[in-house]
Amino acid sequence: MPVSEKYEIRDLAPRIGSEIVTDAETLLSGACSTQIRALLEECGVVAIRGINLSDDQQIAFTKTIGTIVEEKAFKITMDPTENPVAEYIKGAFYWHIDGTMGDVPIFASLMSSRRLSDTGGQTEFSNTYAACDDLPDSEKKALETLKVVHMFEVSQRYVNPEPSYELLQTWQQFKPNTLPLVWTHRSGRKSLVLGSTASHVEGMDLRDGWALLTRLRDYATQPRFVYRHEWTLGDLVIWDNTGTMHRALPYAMDSGRMMHRTTLAGEEPFA
């Protein structure tokens, strides 16, 4: 049952994503925050179209559903005059989970659209809980014993396959991180930990490990596990970073596309 006359839920896709129809006043009141949090954990992605929150409103709303990482809305754009790490975020065009270079990833991100590209620029999300759930039990048990080494430099080679030695040294300031292939959460639910930072499977023949990681990525990003958000101005999209992968679809680097992002602090380690 809706908790307010100005709060309605609509499914976006069978296995991932819900849309909330509401207004800014209802969001900022916190009256629906418990329900939004539960919905996010259940379906992975929550979209609120045309809500047009200001930065201050987005920060205030973020704090109603968890612990905000920093009380600031960060600009996500390829324009280096507005985003000093624009080169780094080109990796966002490839399937990834944020925070695989640490032990405790962020719980969720909230992103609002401020300027759009004329073409492309959609964001896709893959439900890694649902993908794990649908694996045969025998395969899931075998995968639960595997560890994957994640490296920042591996994700950056998607963008720049021939870095200079100086650039490579910069990338290698991030130390490799070994994570479970299957993350068993405190809730008992299980999700796959994949994405562009995944380098190799520990203890497995290198080529066999690459084949496994590629097969699982293709499996987890089939249409039945994926929601593609077609942005309109003022949209706000929230995703559970602990149970989804995401990527942006290509758009012109000079398009001026601009997103503002806030994040919720992580609440449990990968293992």
C-alpha positions in Angstrom: 0.0 0.0 0.0 1.3 3.5 -0.8 2.4 5.4 2.3 1.1 8.6 0.8 -1.3 9.7 -1.9 1.7 11.2 -3.6 3.7 8.0 -3.6 3.1 5.3 -6.3 5.3 2.4 -7.4 5.5 1.1 -10.9 7.7 -1.8 -12.2 10.3 -0.9 -14.8 11.4 -4.5 -15.8 10.5 -8.0 -14.6 13.8 -8.6 -12.6 15.2 -5.2 -11.9 14.0 -1.6 -11.4 11.0 0.3 -10.1 9.7 3.8 -10.7 8.4 6.0 -7.9 5.8 8.6 -8.9 6.0 11.3 -6.2 6.9 15.0 -5.6 9.9 16.7 -4.0 8.0 17.6 -0.8 7.1 13.9 -0.1 10.7 12.8 -0.8 12.3 15.4 1.4 9.9 14.8 4.3 11.4 11.4 4.8 8.0 9.8 5.2 8.7 7.3 2.4 12.4 6.7 3.0 12.0 3.3 4.7 9.9 2.1 1.8 12.3 3.5 -0.7 15.2 1.9 1.0 13.4 -1.5 1.0 12.4 -1.1 -2.6 16.0 -0.3 -3.6 17.3 -3.5 -1.8 14.5 -5.6 -3.4 14.8 -4.5 -7.1 18.2 -2.8 -7.3 17.2 0.4 -9.1 14.7 3.1 -8.3 13.9 5.9 -10.8 12.0 9.1 -10.1 11.3 11.0 -13.3 11.3 14.7 -13.7 11.7 15.4 -9.9 14.2 18.3 -10.6 15.9 18.3 -7.2 18.5 21.0 -6.5 21.9 20.0 -5.1 20.8 20.9 -1.6 17.6 18.9 -2.0 19.4 15.9 -3.4 21.9 15.9 -0.5 19.0 16.2 2.0 17.1 13.4 0.4 20.2 11.2 0.3 20.6 11.5 4.1 17.1 10.3 4.6 17.9 6.8 3.3 21.4 6.2 4.7 24.7 7.7 5.6 26.0 10.1 3.0 29.6 9.8 2.1 30.2 13.5 1.6 27.7 16.4 1.7 28.4 17.4 -1.8 26.9 16.7 -5.2 29.7 15.6 -7.6 29.7 16.6 -11.3 29.8 13.6 -13.6 30.8 14.9 -17.0 33.5 14.4 -19.7 34.2 18.1 -19.7 37.7 18.4 -18.1 37.0 22.1 -17.3 34.2 21.0 -14.9 35.5 17.6 -13.9 39.2 17.2 -13.2 38.9 13.4 -13.3 37.0 13.2 -16.6 39.7 11.0 -18.2 39.3 8.4 -15.4 35.5 8.2 -15.6 35.7 7.1 -19.3 35.8 3.6 -17.6 32.1 4.1 -16.8 31.3 3.0 -20.4 32.1 -0.6 -19.3 30.2 -2.8 -16.9 31.5 -2.3 -13.3 30.8 -2.2 -9.6 32.0 0.9 -7.7 34.5 0.3 -4.9 36.1 -3.1 -5.9 39.5 -1.7 -5.0 38.4 -1.5 -1.3 37.0 -3.9 1.3 33.7 -2.1 1.8 32.0 -0.7 -1.3 29.5 2.2 -1.2 26.0 1.0 -0.6 24.3 3.1 -3.3 24.5 6.1 -5.6 22.0 8.7 -6.5 22.4 10.5 -9.8 20.3 13.3 -11.3 20.4 14.6 -14.9 21.2 18.2 -15.4 22.2 18.3 -19.1 21.8 15.5 -21.7 23.5 14.4 -24.8 21.5 14.6 -28.1 22.3 10.9 -28.7 23.3 8.0 -26.4 24.1 8.5 -22.7 21.6 6.0 -21.4 22.6 4.1 -18.2 22.2 0.4 -18.0 22.0 -1.7 -14.8 22.4 -5.4 -14.3 20.9 -7.2 -11.3 23.7 -9.4 -10.0 21.5 -10.8 -7.2 19.0 -12.2 -9.8 21.8 -13.5 -12.0 23.3 -15.4 -9.1 19.9 -16.7 -8.0 19.3 -18.2 -11.5 22.5 -20.2 -11.7 22.2 -23.9 -11.3 22.9 -24.9 -7.7 25.9 -27.0 -8.7 27.5 -24.2 -10.5 26.8 -21.7 -7.8 28.4 -23.9 -5.2 31.5 -24.3 -7.4 31.7 -20.5 -7.9 31.4 -19.8 -4.2 34.9 -21.3 -3.7 36.6 -18.9 -6.2 38.4 -15.7 -5.5 39.0 -13.0 -8.2 41.8 -10.5 -8.2 40.6 -7.0 -9.1 43.0 -4.3 -10.5 42.3 -0.6 -11.2 44.8 -0.8 -14.1 42.8 -3.6 -15.8 39.7 -1.3 -16.0 41.8 1.6 -17.3 43.2 -0.5 -20.1 39.7 -0.7 -21.6 40.0 3.0 -22.3 43.8 3.3 -22.9 45.3 -0.1 -23.9 48.8 1.3 -24.4 49.5 3.6 -21.5 52.9 5.2 -20.9 55.1 3.8 -18.2 54.4 6.9 -16.2 50.7 6.6 -16.5 50.8 2.9 -15.6 52.7 3.7 -12.4 49.9 6.1 -11.5 47.3 3.4 -12.0 49.4 0.9 -10.0 49.2 3.1 -6.9 45.9 1.2 -6.4 47.0 -2.2 -5.1 45.3 -5.4 -6.3 42.3 -6.5 -4.3 41.1 -10.2 -4.0 37.4 -10.6 -3.6 34.9 -13.5 -3.7 33.3 -14.2 -7.0 30.1 -14.9 -5.1 29.3 -12.4 -2.3 27.3 -13.9 0.5 25.6 -10.9 2.1 24.7 -10.6 5.8 21.1 -10.9 4.7 21.9 -14.4 3.3 21.3 -13.2 -0.3 24.1 -13.8 -2.8 25.3 -11.7 -5.7 28.1 -12.0 -8.4 31.1 -9.7 -8.1 32.2 -9.0 -11.7 33.0 -6.0 -13.8 35.8 -4.3 -15.6 38.2 -4.3 -12.6 38.2 -8.2 -12.6 41.7 -9.3 -13.7 41.9 -13.0 -13.1 40.6 -15.9 -11.0 43.1 -16.8 -8.2 44.7 -20.2 -8.7 43.0 -20.9 -12.1 44.7 -21.1 -15.5 44.8 -17.5 -16.8 42.9 -18.2 -20.0 40.4 -20.4 -18.3 39.8 -17.7 -15.7 39.3 -15.1 -18.4 36.9 -17.3 -20.2 34.9 -17.8 -17.0 34.7 -14.1 -16.1 33.7 -13.3 -19.6 31.0 -15.9 -19.7 29.6 -14.8 -16.4 29.6 -11.2 -17.4 27.7 -12.0 -20.6 25.3 -14.2 -18.6 24.6 -11.5 -15.9 24.0 -8.8 -18.5 21.4 -10.6 -20.6 18.2 -8.6 -21.2 16.3 -10.4 -18.5 18.6 -9.0 -15.8 19.1 -5.5 -17.3 17.2 -2.2 -17.0 18.2 0.6 -19.4 17.3 4.1 -18.2 16.5 6.6 -20.9 17.2 9.9 -19.2 15.0 13.0 -19.3 16.0 16.2 -17.6 15.5 16.3 -13.9 15.4 12.5 -13.5 16.8 11.0 -10.3 18.0 7.4 -10.3 19.2 5.4 -7.3 21.0 2.1 -7.6 22.1 -0.5 -5.0 25.8 -0.8 -5.8 26.1 -4.0 -3.8 23.7 -5.9 -6.0 24.1 -4.4 -9.5 26.6 -3.6 -12.1 26.2 -0.5 -14.3 27.5 1.3 -17.3 26.9 4.4 -19.4 26.2 4.0 -23.1 28.4 6.0 -25.5 27.7 9.6 -26.2 29.7 12.5 -27.7 32.5 13.6 -25.4 31.7 17.3 -26.3 28.0 16.9 -25.7 28.0 18.7 -22.4 26.2 15.8 -20.7 26.1 16.5 -17.0 25.0 14.4 -14.0 25.1 15.3 -10.3 25.9 12.4 -8.0 25.7 11.7 -4.3 26.6 8.4 -2.6 25.6 6.4 0.5 28.4 4.8 2.6 29.0 1.1 2.5 27.5 -1.0 5.3 29.2 -4.4 4.9 32.4 -5.8 3.4 32.6 -7.9 0.3 33.3 -11.0 2.4 
